[in-house]
Amino acid sequence: MSRSPKPTDLLDYKDVQTMMSDLTRCGQCPRLVEWRELVAESKVKRYADQLYWGRPVPSLGDPNARLLLVGLAPAAHGGNRTGRMFTGDRSGDWLYRALHKAGFANQPESTNLSDGLHLKDCYITAVAHCAPPDNKLLPAEMAQCRPYLSTELALLKNVKVIIALGKVAWDAILKEPALSRPKGEAKPTFGHGLVYEFNDGITLIGSYHPSQQNTFTGRLTEPMFDQVFSLARKQLS
């Protein structure tokens, strides 16, 4: 496929790498397209000399991973600038440091696509792949991007643990029809460190998102964040 895939096309993919390569040409959400390109053109002063990615940001990691991380969307001057999820911003500083300490990454930081980062037994995706204005997605935009997440779940055959970074990611995973829950069961409420077991044995762990809103206020501390990844490691042992 050489064009921007439509949701009905995604069933044709046999691997996540090919799907993510094609995703970078997606232009199906006009508001997000306008915003990501505006940010890439106007930039901010501290990155004025850098060429922004300004396109949908692909997922990354090990296609045979047992750990799946689901975030919200790329940051305007983070992933939308670097071309890699959680790279070049404060959220990424927290995430890759925690992944490194838990043995899921070869280094504790990620600044650009050529920095040598390698994820081990871990795959990172998001509810949406374009940076939204004010970090807020519209329901229609989440719905438009949902088939990518659904297809990733189908193609990532070895996933045993899913960490949802924030309530939006938590709710998105719980809506996935491929992940079975008992009929009539009330939806589990999101909470940091909360663990939920799907019928098929996959474990969902909730975590506050490592956004500055959470880390600067102390709602999320480094020990709290590390605990989530320690829990994931224990689930996989």
Buried (B, 14 or more C-beta within 10 A) or exposed (E): EEEBBEBEBBEEBEEBEBBBEBBBEBEBBEBBBEBBBEBBEEBEEEEEEBEBBBBBBBBBBBBEBBBBBBBBBBBBBBBBBBBBBBBBBBBBBBBBBBBBBBEBBEEBBBBBEEBEBEBBBBBBBBBBBBBBBEBEBBEEBBEBBBBBBBBBBBBBEEBBBBBBBBBBBBBBBBEBEEBEBEEEEEEBEBEBEBBBEBEEEBBBBBBBBBBEEBBEEEEBEEEBBBBBBBBBBEBBE
